[in-house]
Amino acid sequence: MGRKVADMTRQLEDTASPAGASSTGASRIGAGALAGIDRRSAIDAVRLRIGMAISLGLLKPGERLPDQEDVALGLSVSPITARRALASLADQGVVVRRRGRAGGTFVADEPPRQVLAELTASPAESQAVNRLVDRRLLFECAVTHYAAVNATAEQLDELERLTRNMAASTDWSAYHQADEQFHQLVGTASGLGSAVGIYHETLAELYAYFIPYPIELLHKSNCDHVALVAALRAGDVQDAVEISRKHVDVLHRTMFMGLADGGAAAG
């Protein structure tokens, strides 16, 4: 199994690097991955991600959104982008802003259906998400294999601390920040050199599509993180890789596609 994963790692480096690019200069495995979102402004991308979460019932009418700064951190955008996106959604009646001690930004009781209908992912974007999930799936199995072999005690302790942070999170923004740190650290713990940077880039590309989930679903997803840390501590390569494979594969059914039917989120 070690040889297979090593071969997989070399293949990923080849396909994701300029040396493995096609004659047009695009990576074969990730060609056009962000074409859909690249054509949107950063503000429109945030509007779409929040609007989709509302349309899919992940954000409920009357639900309070995290503070503006936390929305920015949770969606990996600048505070000014988050502020302008929320202001635009408020202008259109998708969210409402209330002042005072109990104030904040809330999902409108009856968001305009026409506006929400415009805030949907295109077929090209859905296809891009699937391609990125496949790309991450290959990387995740490779970095998890080597993390089970190379992770230090300090790294494992930090991974465990991050699982506790996710378990204690009360909103999707705080959870997503800890989740991102967790998976970045698994990559670093693998010790795979330059391939780790490519894995981190893939994570960042996929997180550009992250939409808010109910915290209950995210806490369920965190059970995978807890199980993964236990497998890494035990040095159980096969179990760790299988946990990671299932954890990422579920994204095919929960990122844009199949969300309306429910299901556990994954990070």
Secondary structure by P-SEA (a helix, b strand, c coil): caaaaaaaaaaaaaaacccccccccccccccccccccccccaaaaaaaaaaaaaaacccccccccccaaaaaaaacccaaaaaaaaaaaaaaccbbbbbcccccccccccccaaaaaaccccaaaaaaaaaaaaaaaaaaaaaaaaaaccccaaaaaaaaaaaaaaaacccaaaaaaaaaaaaaaaaaacccaaaaaaaaaaaaaaacccccccaaaaaaaaaaaaaaaaaaaacaaaaaaaaaaaaaaaccccccccccccccccc
